[in-house]
Amino acid sequence: MFWTVTLSLLEGFLATLKLFVLTLAFSLPLGLLICLGCMGRLRVLKTILRFIIWVVRGTPLMLQLLVIYYGPGIFFGVNVWGTSGNGRFLAALIAFVINYACYFSEIYRGGIQSIPVGQYEAGQVLGMTRRQIFFKVILLQLIKRIVPPISNEVITLVKDTSLARVIAVYEIIWNGQAFIKSSGIIWPLFYTGAFYLLFSGLLTLIFGRIEKKLSYFR
């Protein structure tokens, strides 16, 4: 029974891991684009982006999952996601990417604004363009400053992936909970905690090493 449960949870964990990796792959660059848009000169774009960030940060991720998955069918009468597992997974991925991109954009913004103005002025004196100043002077310092808050959000994402089950994405919690109905046992649900703990612990070690590597900016 133990191995049956373990194999089932591993299958669910692969779905969790897939959602986690794809969310980071899309939300990190998207967050930077949103940040640059909010700090740009286009007032209309800044207003729209700031409103989106305000809504996303002010509402629960679970609600956002439900709105993105069920919203098109309720408001427009069109089920854009279909009935397959791939459609539900795509809806969950989009919800996670939008949510975390907004949070990452605020982390980027805080990091950029924490760079002393003198760094920009020094680059301008040397004849560098705004693009060169950002990529050659600011970006490396920015990475050092944002690693700790980014690591917190990444570890939070590990746990937030469990929310995908509200739209029937078969992640690890869903598989663990299924044994309650099928076999009347609850321990597989608690067993899922070991997967989260190990994965979070691994990420903590990785980010610790990254911070150590970037310590030369002190």
Backbone torsions as a table, in degrees:
resi	resn	phi	psi	omega
1	MET	NA	-38.5	-178.4
2	PHE	-60.9	-44.6	-178.5
3	TRP	-70.3	-32.7	176.0
4	THR	-62.8	-44.6	178.4
5	VAL	-64.9	-44.1	-178.4
6	THR	-60.7	-44.5	179.4
7	LEU	-64.3	-38.8	178.7
8	SER	-65.7	-42.4	179.7
9	LEU	-68.5	-35.3	176.3
10	LEU	-63.0	-38.7	177.6
11	GLU	-63.2	-43.2	177.2
12	GLY	-67.2	-35.3	-179.4
13	PHE	-66.9	-32.6	176.7
14	LEU	-62.6	-39.5	176.5
15	ALA	-66.5	-40.0	176.9
16	THR	-61.9	-45.2	-179.3
17	LEU	-64.6	-40.0	178.9
18	LYS	-62.3	-44.9	178.6
19	LEU	-63.8	-40.7	179.9
20	PHE	-62.7	-51.0	-176.2
21	VAL	-64.9	-45.4	-178.7
22	LEU	-67.0	-36.5	177.7
23	THR	-61.1	-46.7	178.4
24	LEU	-64.4	-42.0	-176.8
25	ALA	-59.7	-34.7	-178.0
26	PHE	-96.9	-35.9	-173.7
27	SER	-75.9	-32.6	-179.9
28	LEU	-63.2	-52.8	176.7
29	PRO	-67.8	-35.7	178.7
30	LEU	-64.5	-38.6	177.9
31	GLY	-61.2	-38.8	178.4
32	LEU	-66.4	-40.9	177.8
33	LEU	-63.3	-42.4	178.0
34	ILE	-63.1	-42.0	178.6
35	CYS	-59.7	-47.9	180.0
36	LEU	-64.3	-35.0	176.7
37	GLY	-65.6	-39.5	179.4
38	CYS	-69.1	-26.9	-178.3
39	MET	-99.0	3.7	-178.9
40	GLY	-81.0	-169.4	-175.2
41	ARG	-100.2	-9.1	-179.6
42	LEU	-80.8	105.8	-173.5
43	ARG	-64.4	-38.9	-179.4
44	VAL	-63.8	-45.8	179.2
45	LEU	-62.8	-42.6	179.0
46	LYS	-60.1	-42.8	-178.9
47	THR	-64.5	-44.6	-179.8
48	ILE	-63.3	-47.4	-178.1
49	LEU	-64.8	-41.8	179.1
50	ARG	-65.8	-34.0	176.7
51	PHE	-66.7	-43.4	178.7
52	ILE	-61.4	-44.9	178.7
53	ILE	-60.8	-42.2	179.2
54	TRP	-60.8	-43.3	179.9
55	VAL	-67.2	-46.4	-177.2
56	VAL	-65.1	-44.0	-178.7
57	ARG	-74.2	-19.7	-176.9
58	GLY	-96.0	-2.6	-179.8
59	THR	-124.6	152.5	-179.0
60	PRO	-66.8	146.5	177.2
61	LEU	-61.3	-35.8	179.4
62	MET	-60.8	-41.6	178.4
63	LEU	-63.7	-40.0	178.8
64	GLN	-63.8	-39.2	176.2
65	LEU	-60.3	-45.6	-178.5
66	LEU	-65.7	-40.8	-179.1
67	VAL	-66.5	-44.2	-178.4
68	ILE	-67.3	-36.8	-178.0
69	TYR	-80.3	-46.3	-175.6
70	TYR	-93.6	-19.8	-174.8
71	GLY	-55.9	-50.4	-179.2
72	PRO	-57.3	-38.3	179.6
73	GLY	-70.6	-37.2	-178.0
74	ILE	-73.8	-45.7	-173.4
75	PHE	-88.1	-30.4	-175.6
76	PHE	-119.3	-5.6	179.0
77	GLY	71.0	21.6	-178.3
78	VAL	-126.1	124.0	177.2
79	ASN	-89.9	89.5	-174.4
80	VAL	-72.5	-17.0	-175.5
81	TRP	-94.1	-11.9	-177.4
82	GLY	72.8	-164.5	-178.2
83	THR	-116.0	1.6	-177.6
84	SER	-83.1	164.4	177.3
85	GLY	-64.0	-32.1	179.6
86	ASN	-64.5	-37.8	178.6
87	GLY	-65.6	-43.8	178.3
88	ARG	-64.5	-39.3	179.3
89	PHE	-65.2	-41.6	179.6
90	LEU	-63.0	-41.4	177.9
91	ALA	-62.3	-42.7	178.4
92	ALA	-63.8	-42.0	-178.9
93	LEU	-62.2	-44.6	179.7
94	ILE	-62.0	-42.9	179.0
95	ALA	-62.1	-44.1	-179.9
96	PHE	-66.3	-42.1	-178.7
97	VAL	-62.8	-46.7	179.6
98	ILE	-62.3	-45.4	-177.9
99	ASN	-61.1	-52.2	-175.2
100	TYR	-74.7	-27.9	176.0
101	ALA	-63.0	-38.2	178.7
102	CYS	-66.5	-41.8	177.6
103	TYR	-67.1	-43.1	178.9
104	PHE	-63.5	-35.3	-179.5
105	SER	-61.7	-37.6	178.4
106	GLU	-70.2	-34.5	176.1
107	ILE	-66.4	-43.8	177.0
108	TYR	-59.8	-45.6	-177.5
109	ARG	-61.1	-44.8	178.1
110	GLY	-61.9	-39.3	179.0
111	GLY	-66.5	-42.9	180.0
112	ILE	-64.9	-43.6	-178.3
113	GLN	-70.8	-16.9	178.9
114	SER	-82.0	-11.4	177.8
115	ILE	-73.4	128.0	-179.7
116	PRO	-55.9	142.0	179.9
117	VAL	-60.3	-29.1	-180.0
118	GLY	-59.2	-27.9	178.0
119	GLN	-64.3	-41.4	178.4
120	TYR	-68.5	-43.5	-177.9
121	GLU	-64.2	-37.6	178.6
122	ALA	-64.2	-40.6	178.0
123	GLY	-64.2	-39.0	178.8
124	GLN	-66.6	-38.5	178.1
125	VAL	-62.3	-34.8	-179.7
126	LEU	-79.7	-0.5	177.1
127	GLY	84.9	16.7	-179.5
128	MET	-81.3	147.8	175.2
129	THR	-78.5	168.0	179.2
130	ARG	-60.0	-39.1	179.2
131	ARG	-64.3	-45.3	179.3
132	GLN	-64.4	-39.6	178.8
133	ILE	-61.7	-42.5	-176.8
134	PHE	-67.6	-48.7	-173.0
135	PHE	-80.3	-29.2	-175.5
136	LYS	-99.6	-21.3	-176.5
137	VAL	-116.0	-48.2	-170.9
138	ILE	-83.7	-41.6	-169.5
139	LEU	-58.7	-46.1	-177.8
140	LEU	-64.1	-40.2	177.1
141	GLN	-68.4	-35.3	178.6
142	LEU	-62.1	-44.4	-179.3
143	ILE	-58.0	-44.9	179.5
144	LYS	-59.4	-40.2	-175.6
145	ARG	-76.1	-29.4	-174.6
146	ILE	-96.6	-7.5	-178.1
147	VAL	-58.0	-47.3	-179.7
148	PRO	-59.9	-50.1	178.3
149	PRO	-67.1	-33.9	177.3
150	ILE	-63.5	-41.3	-179.8
151	SER	-62.1	-37.0	177.2
152	ASN	-63.3	-43.6	179.9
153	GLU	-66.6	-37.3	-180.0
154	VAL	-64.8	-43.3	179.1
155	ILE	-67.8	-35.5	174.7
156	THR	-63.4	-37.2	178.4
157	LEU	-60.8	-37.1	178.8
158	VAL	-54.7	-44.8	-177.7
159	LYS	-78.6	-33.8	-178.7
160	ASP	-67.3	-22.1	179.2
161	THR	-58.7	-23.5	179.2
162	SER	-65.0	-20.4	179.5
163	LEU	-68.6	-18.0	-178.5
164	ALA	-62.2	-18.4	-178.8
165	ARG	-67.5	-16.6	-178.8
166	VAL	-67.2	-19.6	174.1
167	ILE	-113.8	27.6	172.6
168	ALA	64.5	36.9	169.3
169	VAL	-85.0	124.7	-171.3
170	TYR	-81.3	71.9	176.9
171	GLU	-90.2	-170.9	-169.6
172	ILE	-64.7	-39.7	179.4
173	ILE	-64.3	-40.0	178.2
174	TRP	-59.6	-46.6	-179.5
175	ASN	-65.1	-38.5	178.1
176	GLY	-67.2	-39.4	-179.5
177	GLN	-70.0	-26.3	-177.9
178	ALA	-63.0	-28.2	-179.5
179	PHE	-69.8	-22.7	176.8
180	ILE	-65.0	-41.6	-179.1
181	LYS	-77.9	-40.8	-173.6
182	SER	-81.0	-38.3	-174.2
183	SER	-121.1	-6.3	179.3
184	GLY	71.5	23.3	179.0
185	ILE	-117.1	144.5	-174.9
186	ILE	-108.6	-16.9	-174.3
187	TRP	-61.4	-28.4	176.2
188	PRO	-60.6	-30.7	178.9
189	LEU	-65.6	-40.1	177.2
190	PHE	-73.4	-28.5	178.9
191	TYR	-61.7	-30.2	178.8
192	THR	-60.1	-27.2	179.6
193	GLY	-59.8	-31.9	179.5
194	ALA	-64.6	-37.2	178.9
195	PHE	-65.6	-44.2	179.3
196	TYR	-64.2	-42.2	-178.9
197	LEU	-63.9	-44.3	-179.7
198	LEU	-65.7	-43.2	-179.1
199	PHE	-66.7	-43.6	178.5
200	SER	-64.6	-39.5	177.6
201	GLY	-62.5	-41.0	178.3
202	LEU	-63.3	-43.1	179.0
203	LEU	-64.7	-38.2	178.1
204	THR	-61.1	-41.9	177.9
205	LEU	-65.2	-42.0	-179.3
206	ILE	-62.8	-47.0	-179.5
207	PHE	-68.2	-31.0	175.1
208	GLY	-62.2	-41.8	178.0
209	ARG	-66.0	-39.5	180.0
210	ILE	-63.7	-44.7	178.6
211	GLU	-61.3	-38.7	178.9
212	LYS	-65.3	-39.6	179.4
213	LYS	-65.6	-31.8	-177.2
214	LEU	-90.9	7.9	-176.5
215	SER	-67.8	-11.7	-179.0
216	TYR	-68.1	-10.6	177.6
217	PHE	-80.2	-6.1	-178.8
218	ARG	-69.8	NA	NA
